[in-house]
Amino acid sequence: MDKKKIYLSLSQQSGFENEYIQKALETNWITSGGPNVDEFENELQNYYEDESSVTALNSGTSAIHLALILLGVKAGDEVICQSMTFSASANPILYQGAIPVFIDSEVETWNICPDNLEVAIKDRIKKGKKPKAIIAVHLYGTPYKIDEVHAIADKYGIPIIEDSAEALGSSYKGKKCGSFGNFGVLSFNGNKIITTSSGGALISNSKETKEKAIFYATQSKDNAVHYQHSEIGYNYRMSNICAGIGLGQIKSLNSNIESRIINHNFYKSIFNSIDGVKLFEVSNEDFFSNYWLNSILIEPDFSNSKNRESLRLALEKANIESRPLWKPMHLQPIFEKYPYYGNKIAEQLFEKGLCLPSGTNLLIEDKDRIKEAITTFFKNN
Ligand SMILES: *Cc1c(COP(=O)(O)O)cnc(C)c1O
């Protein structure tokens, strides 16, 4: 293979990262926390245009873990979690010794199904345990059914952790994803819409919660001249160097979102004319997706053996990366023993779904290669 590999989702530099990293080096702020971290938090808070408080952390996973801790989730508690997601949404439940209860997706947004959510809550309460929290995810940038899911959470008084790791820039009825839940979570991992190399943020609605989050994220140091600890601490704060990358990256957030939407329209033009393939799109204008990753569902064609896996292999042959959708958590060896409520929607999505290259940096020639590979594959043979 002589052609360069086309990846699923690569980051792209804005060109401003260096100046902030340089400043950190010159001022010797080479540690966790610091001026870049404060400034990055301010930028994110401005982006959210409201009273949201943002705490910059070393990963999105840490943010979910801290949200659970701040909600008082303890060993033996139950936490509801969308099954169709990346494992980082669910792992922190186990860090707390709590029990995940997985919920199926619905077909419109591929996210947590409100009907099954309510069935699960009622059943868990009947069995004697009211769930302590709900982790809902905006998969691939598409907002979950916010009105329905939050109405149910409010009805039963259960807080929501809004996993917005893939959805910075997405919104619902004009309000930005990450700002709906009791806690919102962002990720700045290398594959996300902006990156700090590794990083994340916890969005909360008060300064006090932010202070408490920083307390836990910096080893839970009590107020004393020596190091005194009365609670478990974590080393979860964002580094000042990483925040420098973030300050450079956030300047190109809007243009990154534009690029992802251009990518989406590129795939739309391809799949409009291919039968049996459906490009994942928002269902109405209440939903705005950053189209972080473009995904398709392929109805298996038995006569021609065209299906998700044969397309994946054809693309791999052309040195183009693609990947099945997230394998649902309730099917994962580590999670399969935990309760699950659903109707096999997530299973079907996993079976038929494929994510396609959607990086901010996709070039015209990359798109030509992708188009060529896909149209050749679907040409009748
Ligand atoms: C990336 C991601 C996370 C975790 O973020 P990290 O920064 O990699 O720890 C959590 N949830 C979802 C849905 C993600 O895609």
The ligand as a Gaussian input file, in Angstrom:
#p B3LYP/6-31G(d) Opt

LIG

0 1
 C      -13.897000      10.258000      24.327000
 C      -15.071000       9.921000      25.146000
 C      -15.025000       9.902000      26.545000
 C      -13.771000       9.993000      27.347000
 O      -12.967000      11.030000      27.146000
 P      -11.375000      10.907000      27.422000
 O      -10.955000      12.334000      27.388000
 O      -10.792000      10.090000      26.329000
 O      -11.193000      10.300000      28.775000
 C      -16.195000       9.676000      27.235000
 N      -17.352000       9.445000      26.613000
 C      -17.446000       9.419000      25.276000
 C      -18.766000       9.169000      24.645000
 C      -16.296000       9.635000      24.496000
 O      -16.383000       9.567000      23.163000

